[in-house]
C-alpha cells in the first residue's frame, strides 16, 4: 500500500538545508553571549597568570595551607600589590581561594600546579606559558601558510629546538611523563610475552605497567637521553630495572631487533606522513616474522562522519582532543589521523592491520589501539 507523504507544515520541524543558517545562527547576540565571548577572549590572560604564579613557585608555597600576600611576595621576590591583584582575579575565577585577611590558598584545580602533586601540571603550565604561548601569538602565520608557527617564532622545528635547549627538552620530557598509560593497553593479550620494545616510550610508564603485569617479560625503552634517565629512575623505584634495557637514541635510527612486541604510543601523530612512515619502516626492519606492533593513537573521525550522541563528559573529551590537535598545528608538522589514514601508513611500511580497538572515550588521552603484524618481505 502506498501512502502520500504529508506536506510539511509550520508545526513540522525540518532539518536545515546545507549552508542555510539555523535560527540560532541568525539570532541577535544577548548579554549571556557577550559574557561567554568575553571569557573566551580573556582566557589567555588567566592562563598566563597561572603560568607566572607557577614559575614563581606560588602553588608550592601554598601546598600546606593559605598564606598572607606579604609572605608570598617576600618568598617569591614579588611586588605585593601586583601579586594581590593577580590573586584577586584568580580567586574570582575560582582558581584560588580568598581566605580573608589578605590571605590566599589553593583549590583542587591549582593544587595540580604543585610540583609534588601526582601527575603535576606545573611543568606543562610553564611550557604552555612560554614557548607554546609565543607560538599561538603567531597562529595567523600557520593559518596562512599551513606551517607551524613555532618555527616562525623560535627559528627551528620543535624537536630541533629541544635539542638545542636541553632544559626545555628535559621539561618537555617531564611534561609528557605525566600522561597516563593508554587504557587500551588492557585490551592487549600479552600472554607469554618475552620482550617488548617501547619505541619513544617517554619516562617508561607503559613499559613499567607491562613488566609489572608480566613477571617473566623483559623490556627495552628507546628514547632520547633526557627521557631515558627519567625512565631509569622510575623503573628502578618500581623494582623493575633489572628486567629493562635503556637504548638512548632516536626512533629514526635502527631499532633493537627480534622482540615479540613493539609499541608506539602517541608517537606517530607528532610527525607528518613522510616522517611517520620512516618511523614505521624502522620498526619493520627490526620486527621478526610473528612479531606484533601495537600503535596507540587517538583516531580522528572520518570526514563527514556524523558525531555519535555524546554525554557532557564525552563532548568535553572530544573538545580536549581537538585542542591537542590545535597544539600540534602550531608547534609540529604532525596531526591526528583517521583509522583509514593509519591503515594506509602501516600498509606502506610493510604491515597488515590485524585489529583495531576503539577507545572507550574519545579524548586527548583516550587512545585507540591499532594492532599490526609484519607482511612477508619480498
N, C-alpha and C positions, 0 to 999 in steps of 0.2 A: 504494500500500500504506500503510495506516495503522498506526502504532505507538502503544502506550500509554506515556505518559511514566513514567519510573521515579520512584517516590516518593522524596522527599529522605530521606537517612539522616544519621546523625551524622557520616559521613565526607564529606558533600556540603555545602560551604560555601554559604550562602545570603546574598544581599545583605540588609542590614538594612532593615527597614520604615521608611519616612519617620517621623521623630520618635522612633524607638526608639534608645536609647543603644547604641553599639557596645561591644564588650568593653573597648577601650582607655578609653572614657569612664567605664566603671563601675569600673575597677581602682583600687586604692588608690595614692596617690602615694608614690613612693620617694625615696631620697636624691638621685638624679640629677634628679628633677622639682623637688625643693626647691631644689637648686643652680641649675637653669636659671631658675626663677622669681625667685630672689634676684638673679641677674644682670640680669634684666629690670627688676625693681623699683628697682634701684640704678643703672640705666643713665644716668638723668638726672644723677646725681652725677658720673659720669665725663665726660659731655658738658659739664657746667658747669666742671669742672676744665680741660678743653681750651679752653673759651671764655676762662676767666680768664688762662691762660698766653698765649693768642694776643693778648688785649687788652694784656697786659704786654709783648708782643714777644719772649717767650722763644724761640719757634721760630726767629726771625730771628737771635737771638744765637747759636744753636747750629748755624746753617746751614753754618758752615765747620768744625765739629767739636765734640766734647764740651768742657764747661767745668765747673769746680767750682761747687757750690751757692753758696758765698760770693760768687763773682764774678758769678753770675747775679743773686743777690739785690741786690748793690750796684748793678748796671747797671739794674735794674728798680725800685729803691726798694722792695724786698720784705723781709719778715721771713725770715731764712734758715731757721729751724726750720720755719715753716709751709710754705715753699716745698719743703723737703726732704720733708716728709710727703706733699705733693701729688705730687711727682715719684716717690716710692716707690710710691704707688698706681698711677700711670700706667705705671710700669715693670713692675709686677706684671701689669698688664693688657696688656702687650706694645706699648704706645704710645710709650714712651720706652725708652732703653737705659741700664742702670746699668753704668757702666764701672769701678766700684770707686773707692776713694779719694775718696768723696763727689763723684763726677763723673758727669754725665748727658749723653746725646746723643740725637739724633733716630733714629727708624726711618723706613722709606719712607712709612708712613702719615702720621706727623706732619710729614714734610717738605712735605706738601701744605698745612700751615699757615704755611709761609714765604711772605712776600709776593712774593718773586722767583720762586717756582716757577711754571712754566707752568700756567695754569688753576688758580691757587691757590684754596684753600678758606678762606683767612684771613678774608675779609670775610663769607662765609657763616657761619663759626663765631661771629663777633661778633653778626651779626643773629640767629642761632638762640639765642644765649646771652642776648640782651636782649629785644627786642620779641616774638619768637616764643615764648621760654621763658615769659614772663609770660602770653601768650595761652593756652598749654597749661595753665597753672595754673588757668584758669577754664573748662576744657573741659566741666565739668558744666553751665555756662550754655548752651553750644552743644547739648549733648545734650537739655536740657530745652526749649529754645526753637527750635532749628534755625538760630539766628543766630550769626554769627562772634563768638567770644569776644574777638577783637581789639578790636572796637568797645566792648565792655563794659569792657575794661581801659584802653584809650587814649582813649576818648571820641570817636572819629571813625572812619569807614571807613578801610580800609588806605591807599588811594591819596590820600585827603584828608589823612591823617596825613603821608604822604611829602611832599606839597606844603607842609605847614606846618613840616616838619623837613627842610630841604634836605640836611643832612649825611647823614641816614638815607636820603633819596631817592637821593643820589649813591652811597651804599654799596650800596643795593639794585640800582641800575643796574649797578654794577661786578660784583656777585654774579651777576646774570643774564648778564653778558657772558662768564662762564666756561663757559656752556652750549655744547655742541658744536652745529655745524650739523647739521640732521637728515640722516641717511643717506639718507632717501627722496628728497632733492634729486637724487641721482644718477639716479633714475628719470624725471626730468622732461626732456622733449625741448624744449630752448630754442633749437633751430636757427633762425638768422635773427632772434634777439631784437633788438628796437630799444630799448625802455625798460622797465625793471622798477621798480615802486614797492613797496618793502618797508614795509608798514604795521605800526608798532610793532616795528621791526626791531632794537631794542636797540642794541648797540655796533657794528652793521654787519657782523657776521661772515658772515651769509648773503649780503648784498649784495657783500661783498668776494670771496667764493667765486665768485659768478656773473660779476662783472666780470672776474675773473682768467681765467676759462674762456672768456669771450666778448668778445674784444678790441674788437669793433665796437659793443658794447652800452653803454647809459647806464643809470644808476640813480638813484632818488630814495629817500631814507630819511625816513620820517615818524616822529618820536619826540619825547619831552619834551626840554627844553633840556639837562638834565644828560647824557642818553644821546647826544644829537646831538654834543656836544663830544667825548665818548669815541669816537664813531664817526669823527668828523673826523680825530682823531689816528690811529686805526687805518688808515683808508683812505689818509691822507697817507703814513704809513710804508710802506704797500704800493705806493705809486706809482699809486694809483687815484683820488685825489681829483678830478682834472681831469674825470673822466667821471661824477662823482657830484654830486648836489644834496642839500642837507640842509634839510628842512622841519620846523622846530621847532613842535610843536603836538600836539594830541590826535587820536586816531583817531575821536573823536566829532564832530569838526569836518569841514567839507568837505575832500575829499582832492584831490590833483593829478589832473587829468583826462587821458584819452587814451592811457594806457600800454598796451602789449601784454599785460603780465602784472602782476598784483597778488599779493602774498604776505602771509599771516597765519600767523606761526609762534608757537605757544604763547601765543596771544593770547586766543582765544575761551573757553578753559577757565577764565580768570580771572574771568569775568563770568556773571551769571545770564542766563536766556533773553532777557529784555527788552533788556538792555544788549548782549548778543551780537548780537541781531537789529539793534539800532541801528548797530553797527559794520558789519555786513554790508550794511545799506542805504546807508551812506556809500560803501562800495566800489561798490555797484550804481549809485549816482549818477555815479561817476567813470569807470567802466569802459566802453569803447566796444563796439559790436557787433563780435564777432570777437575780443574780448579774453578772457583766461583768469584765473581766480582759483585760486591754489594755497593750500590750507589744510593746515598740518602740525600734527597733534594726536595725542595718544595716545588710542586707541579703547578704551572700556570694553567688556567682554563683555556681550552681551545677557542680561537676567535669565533664569536657568535654563539658560544655555548651558554645556554640560559643558566643563571645563577640558581642553585638549589635553595629551597626555603631555608632560612637561616634564623637561629636564635640570636639574641643580642650578643651573646658571647661569641658565637660563630662569626657574626658580622664584624665584631671588633677584631677577631683573629685575622680575617681577610684583610682588613684595613692595615693591621700591623705588617702583614706580609707584603702588601703593596708599598708601604713606607720603606721597608728594607730594599725593595726593588728600586725605589726612588733614590735611596742612598747609593746603590750601586751605579745608577745612571750618572750621578755627578762625580763619582770617585773612581770607577773602574770601567773596563771595557765589557765586562760580563753582564749577564741578565738571567732572570729566571726563565725556564723553558717549559713547554708543554711536554706531555708524555711522548707525543709523536716526534718532537724535536730531539729528545734524549734517545729515543729508539734509533733515529737516523744517525746520530753521532756514534752510538755503540756499534751499529752495523758497519759504518765506515771504518771503525777501528778494529774490526775483526771479531766482534762479539755477537751473540744471539741472545735476545732478551728472553728469559725463561719464566719470569713472573714480575708482576707489578702489584704492590700492595699499597693502596691509597692511605694517606694519613687519616687518622680518625677525626682530625680537625685541621682545616686549612689555616695556617698561621705562619708567622715568621719562623717559628721553631717547631713546627709540626711537619716534619719531612715525610714524604712517601719513600717507599723502598722499591728500587728497581734492581732486580737480580738478573745477572747475565752470565753466560758461560762462553768460553772461547770457541770460535769456529776453527776447524782444522786449517792449519796453514797450507798454502798452495805448495 
